[in-house]
């Protein structure tokens, strides 16, 4: 239930969208930085605010599956099967776009990623804006994704409006899939797992010869804090000064000696780990530690998506250490 006060804030935000402005808003995954998907000048402001390269396409957010026809063409019937199970929710499907969607949204591709967020504030914003909203995460390009309004405020003083919807309930970005003739392939691992998707349509990976990115989240480096970030292994334990470092802990086995420790889940629940991951990274980034170390999690289910974020966050730092992984 959306309060009257919040409805008034949503209306203000929707009016800003209609006038070509940019609004930060909550979804169930992370906060988005949104503009009218059909207004190229408004979408350009997103790229400028984020300092995002124009080759990295945006996701278009809808409030209802009825909106598919205003952004897409040749909608595969399998989309409706997936929508029945996963929309509203953290699933983005890459589809053929129609000519109304400006090229800046899709980085010149003839496809567009679309989803319906499982967040009442987000859907009400889209509905009142009377459009579809193009939105990447509300952070500077390559930095930690925001899961609360305070994280957005860290990055942007110049955004037109921030809709505060509290903490997001999923914590990591949507799963992005592409449909081929035989099934689906995953472009970005996220909150919905491969196993969950396979209950609806088959998984069939076909390597695409694609020079341009088909979707967000396909770069090798992303989600990075301002401080050096490492995935825990034996080499790091032997070389890092733990008394000056912060640990993002999973099992608790390595907590001793670190200056600061944030435990993602007391009972090692991977869903809870995903919810708390980016918030933990923000907290340590803003603390007095010199380095941030993350304990790896099992690469199963949503753990695959968590490790995808950790590996990309650590991409520029891990080459300093031998690939000597711990057994966790």
C-alpha positions in Angstrom: 0.0 0.0 0.0 1.4 3.4 -1.1 0.8 6.2 1.4 -0.8 9.5 0.3 2.4 11.3 1.0 4.3 8.9 -1.2 1.7 9.1 -3.9 2.2 12.9 -4.0 6.0 12.3 -4.3 5.4 9.9 -7.1 3.2 12.4 -8.9 6.0 15.0 -8.6 8.5 12.5 -10.0 6.2 11.5 -12.9 5.7 15.2 -13.9 9.5 15.5 -14.0 9.7 12.5 -16.3 7.1 14.0 -18.6 9.0 17.2 -18.8 12.2 15.4 -19.9 13.9 15.2 -16.5 15.7 12.4 -14.7 14.4 10.6 -11.5 16.0 8.1 -9.2 13.5 5.5 -8.1 13.4 2.2 -6.2 12.9 -1.2 -7.8 13.0 -4.6 -6.1 16.6 -5.1 -7.3 18.5 -1.8 -7.0 17.6 1.9 -7.5 17.3 3.1 -11.1 18.1 6.4 -12.8 15.1 6.9 -15.1 13.9 9.0 -18.0 11.3 8.8 -20.6 12.4 6.0 -22.9 11.0 7.8 -26.0 12.8 11.1 -25.3 16.4 10.9 -26.6 17.4 14.2 -25.0 16.1 12.9 -21.6 17.9 9.6 -22.0 21.1 11.4 -22.9 21.0 13.1 -19.5 21.3 9.6 -17.9 24.5 8.9 -19.8 25.9 12.3 -18.8 25.0 11.9 -15.1 26.4 8.4 -14.9 29.4 9.1 -17.1 28.2 5.9 -18.9 29.6 5.0 -22.3 27.0 5.1 -25.1 27.9 1.6 -26.2 26.3 0.2 -23.0 22.5 -0.2 -23.6 19.7 0.6 -21.0 16.8 -1.5 -19.8 13.3 -0.2 -20.4 10.9 -0.6 -17.5 7.1 -1.1 -18.0 4.3 -1.1 -15.5 2.2 -3.7 -17.4 2.7 -6.3 -20.0 0.2 -4.4 -22.1 3.0 -1.9 -22.7 5.1 -4.4 -24.6 3.5 -3.3 -27.8 4.7 0.3 -27.5 8.4 -0.8 -27.2 8.7 -4.1 -29.0 7.9 -5.9 -32.2 7.7 -9.6 -33.0 7.0 -10.6 -29.4 7.7 -14.3 -29.0 4.9 -16.3 -27.4 7.5 -17.6 -24.9 7.7 -14.1 -23.5 4.2 -14.5 -22.2 5.0 -17.8 -20.6 8.0 -16.2 -18.8 5.9 -13.1 -17.9 3.2 -15.3 -16.3 5.8 -16.8 -14.0 8.4 -14.0 -13.4 6.7 -10.6 -14.1 6.5 -8.4 -12.2 10.0 -9.4 -11.1 13.7 -9.3 -11.6 13.8 -10.7 -15.1 14.9 -8.7 -18.2 14.2 -10.2 -21.6 16.0 -8.8 -24.7 13.5 -8.5 -27.5 13.2 -6.8 -30.9 12.6 -3.1 -30.5 10.2 -1.0 -32.6 11.2 2.2 -34.3 9.8 4.4 -31.5 12.6 3.5 -29.2 15.6 5.9 -29.8 18.9 4.4 -30.7 20.5 6.0 -27.7 18.5 3.7 -25.4 19.7 0.5 -27.2 23.2 1.7 -28.2 22.2 1.4 -31.8 21.0 -2.2 -31.5 17.7 -3.5 -32.9 16.9 -5.1 -29.6 15.9 -3.8 -26.2 15.9 -5.3 -22.7 12.5 -4.9 -21.0 11.1 -5.8 -17.6 8.3 -5.1 -15.2 9.7 -4.3 -11.7 8.2 -5.9 -8.7 7.9 -2.6 -6.8 4.7 -0.6 -6.3 6.4 2.7 -6.3 8.3 2.0 -9.6 5.2 0.7 -11.4 3.1 3.7 -10.1 5.8 6.1 -11.4 5.8 4.4 -14.8 2.0 4.5 -15.0 1.7 8.1 -14.0 4.5 9.1 -16.3 2.4 7.7 -19.2 5.4 6.2 -20.9 8.0 3.5 -20.5 11.1 4.4 -18.4 14.6 3.7 -19.5 16.8 3.2 -16.4 20.2 1.8 -15.5 21.3 1.6 -11.9 21.5 4.9 -10.1 25.2 5.0 -9.6 28.2 6.4 -11.4 29.3 4.1 -14.1 31.3 1.1 -12.9 30.7 1.8 -9.2 28.7 0.0 -6.5 25.0 -0.4 -7.2 22.6 1.5 -4.9 20.1 -0.4 -2.7 18.9 2.6 -0.7 18.2 6.3 -1.4 21.3 7.3 0.7 23.5 5.4 -1.8 22.0 7.4 -4.7 22.7 10.6 -2.8 26.4 9.6 -2.6 26.6 9.7 -6.3 24.3 12.4 -7.5 23.5 15.9 -6.2 22.3 17.0 -9.6 19.5 14.5 -10.2 16.1 16.1 -10.5 14.4 14.0 -7.9 15.0 10.9 -5.7 12.1 8.8 -4.7 12.9 7.2 -1.4 11.4 3.7 -1.2 13.6 2.3 1.6 15.9 -0.7 1.1 15.4 -2.8 -2.0 14.2 -6.3 -1.3 16.4 -8.3 -3.7 19.6 -6.4 -3.6 21.2 -7.4 -7.0 20.2 -6.6 -10.5 17.8 -8.5 -12.7 18.7 -11.6 -14.6 19.0 -10.8 -18.3 18.1 -13.4 -21.0 18.0 -13.6 -24.7 15.7 -16.0 -26.5 17.1 -18.1 -29.4 15.3 -20.7 -31.5 15.9 -23.5 -29.0 15.5 -21.8 -25.6 17.1 -19.0 -23.6 20.7 -17.9 -22.9 21.8 -15.8 -20.0 23.5 -12.5 -20.7 23.7 -11.4 -17.0 23.2 -13.6 -14.0 20.9 -12.1 -11.5 18.1 -12.7 -8.9 16.3 -15.4 -11.0 18.4 -18.5 -11.4 19.0 -20.6 -14.5 17.2 -23.5 -12.7 14.1 -21.4 -12.1 14.0 -20.3 -15.8 14.4 -23.9 -17.0 11.1 -24.8 -15.4 9.4 -22.6 -18.1 11.6 -22.9 -21.2 14.8 -24.8 -22.0 18.3 -23.4 -21.6 20.3 -23.4 -24.8 23.4 -21.3 -25.0 24.4 -20.3 -28.5 27.5 -18.1 -28.7 26.7 -15.0 -30.6 29.3 -13.2 -32.7 28.3 -9.8 -31.3 30.7 -6.8 -31.3 28.3 -4.6 -29.3 27.0 -5.4 -25.9 23.5 -6.9 -26.0 22.7 -5.8 -22.5 24.0 -4.2 -19.4 26.3 -6.2 -17.1 28.4 -7.8 -19.8 31.6 -5.8 -19.1 34.5 -7.5 -17.2 34.8 -4.7 -14.6 31.8 -3.2 -12.7 30.3 -2.7 -9.3 33.7 -1.4 -8.0 34.3 0.5 -4.7 36.7 3.4 -4.6 39.0 1.3 -2.5 41.0 -1.7 -3.6 38.7 -4.7 -3.6 39.7 -8.4 -3.5 38.1 -11.8 -3.3 39.6 -13.7 -0.4 42.2 -16.4 -1.2 45.3 -17.8 0.5 47.6 -15.3 -1.3 45.6 -12.4 -0.1 45.5 -13.7 3.5 49.3 -14.0 3.5 50.0 -10.6 2.0 47.2 -8.2 3.1 47.3 -6.2 6.3 44.1 -7.4 8.0 44.3 -4.7 10.7 43.8 -2.1 8.0 41.2 -4.0 5.9 37.5 -4.7 6.0 36.0 -8.2 5.4 32.7 -9.1 3.8 32.1 -12.4 5.6 30.2 -15.4 4.5 31.2 -18.3 6.8 32.8 -16.4 9.7 35.9 -18.6 9.5 38.2 -15.7 8.5 36.8 -12.9 10.6 39.6 -12.6 13.2 42.1 -9.8 12.8 40.2 -7.7 10.3 39.6 -4.0 11.3 35.9 -4.3 10.3 33.7 -7.3 9.5 30.3 -7.3 7.9 28.5 -10.7 7.8 26.1 -11.1 4.8 24.0 -13.8 6.5 24.3 -15.4 9.9 23.0 -18.7 8.5 24.8 -18.5 5.1 21.5 -18.0 3.2 22.5 -16.9 -0.3 19.3 -14.9 -0.9 20.0 -12.9 2.2 23.7 -12.5 1.1 22.4 -11.0 -2.2 20.2 -8.5 -0.4 23.0 -7.3 1.8 26.0 -7.4 -0.6 26.0 -3.9 -2.1 25.1 -2.3 1.2 28.1 -4.0 2.8 30.3 -2.8 0.0 29.0 0.8 0.5 29.5 0.6 4.2 33.2 -0.5 3.9 33.9 2.0 1.1 32.7 4.8 3.4 34.6 3.4 6.4 38.3 3.9 7.5 39.6 0.7 6.0 42.2 0.7 3.3 41.2 -2.4 1.5 38.0 -4.4 1.1 38.1 -8.2 1.1 35.1 -10.4 0.2 34.8 -14.0 1.1 33.6 -16.1 -1.9 30.2 -17.8 -1.7 29.3 -21.2 -3.4 28.6 -20.7 -7.1 25.2 -22.3 -7.1 21.8 -20.8 -7.6 21.9 -17.1 -6.8 25.5 -17.6 -5.6 26.5 -17.5 -9.3 25.1 -13.9 -9.6 26.8 -12.9 -6.3 30.2 -14.2 -7.5 29.7 -12.5 -10.8 29.4 -9.1 -8.9 32.4 -9.9 -6.8 34.6 -10.9 -9.7 33.7 -7.8 -11.7 34.3 -5.6 -8.6 37.7 -7.1 -8.1 38.7 -7.4 -11.8 41.4 -4.7 -11.7 42.9 -5.8 -8.4 43.0 -9.6 -8.4 45.9 -9.9 -10.9 48.2 -8.8 -8.1 47.7 -12.1 -6.4 48.1 -15.7 -7.4 44.9 -17.6 -8.2 44.9 -19.6 -5.0 41.3 -20.1 -4.0 40.1 -21.1 -0.6 37.7 -24.0 -0.2 34.5 -22.5 1.2 
